[in-house]
């Protein structure tokens, strides 16, 4: 992980964007749904030692990133009339309009004598016959080709949708594997792991911890917060639930909390990364607390004599969504981060406003980074599903329906959700993604069984 960080620290970008004044090519949106845009991405030209191999790998990743979204129909290159394109020349647009391509990406890769690699590309609006965007990136080694591919895909995605990108990001998760202890008893090892959002570069973190749970990314840094069951130093036969902070870039691990006669868990960062909201259970009663990280001071937000847990901040940090059983079943509520009275969507004012009223259990609410949706897990009729709802309680819709889908986490663009799925009893959990339209459900590759995904912010 440190080697990867050192390589990425040398990332240099030289951007020269060209954006015409006329109306730009954009993906059409009808309601919440995209009408997929037909995009042609021919092979990139290459010059220099190792450039051809890097170019071929990059284009493959770019195509996979974009075709994996619900936004684009990436065209089969076998349909292309113009097979080889020179980035310095204007494309023959009739060759692309005849096959009904709407967007065209032309690029090249150059590796110089000092092993620096430069990637440049141009995005064309085919029907208008004009260049819409152009940029280039330079890195000190071709080993960064995969990161560059994600950057190019992000540029194309943002230019054609107007949304924030999400391909140049990572996912931390809990990797599960079966084992047998020295006394022959079976168990499940749960280790912290991380990978690129497309499943590449998967590796374990903190090899000494085998019972981790619910990792969450800071929205502003490459820092993770998670809980883990660890041996009690006062009694080796017992375990303690502790909450830790882990800096991926430096490898520093820090104990956040170990409350006496209590358990802290289900922690999430505030939008500025300076505090966390978490659950503290004392004598069977769970409440929401906010902990300021610099001073380690805490403030209790809920006082209901039941279970309040799974807090998640709104993007502006002013509100918190959480689950509570105060109504008799687990439902989703919102409250102000300072705990003060607020107007409720159903009328009146309260310190916490209920926004779900359906049958079954509503769990694990998490606010979208765009602020427009809250994702959740719902248990009803013997099945666990992923759904979304507006912060005011309107627009509730279920995105999945399976034996057990749980643990939603938002991509940085606020349109894609990753979650864990167990397709049937004993099948073993795997990671999946789905668009907020409820379409484009895809398996997210992991080395083995995996749960509790947490999507990182865009890498810097």
Secondary structure, 3 states (H helix, E strand, C coil): CHHHHHHHHCCEEECCCCCCCCCCCCCEEECCEEECEEEEECCCEEECCCHHHHHHHHHHHHHHHHHCCCCEEECCHHHCCCCCCCCCCCCCCHHHHCCCCCEEEEEEEEECCCCCEEEEEEEEECCCCEEEEEEEEEECCHHHHHHHHHHHHHHHHHHHHCCCCCCCCEEEEEEEEEEECCCCCEEEEEEEEEEECCCCCCEEECCCCCEEEEEEECCCCCEEEEEEEEEECCEEEEEEEEEEEEECCCCCEEEEECCCCCEEEEEEECCCCCEEEEEEEECCEEEEEEEECCCCEEEECCCCCCEEEEEEECCCCCEEEEEECCCCCCEEEEEECCCCCEECCCCCEECCEECCCCCCEEEEEEECCCCCCEEEEEEECCEEEEEEECCCCCCCEECCCECEEEEEEECCCCCEEEEEEECCCCCCCEEEEEECCCCCCEEECCCCEEEEEEECCCCC
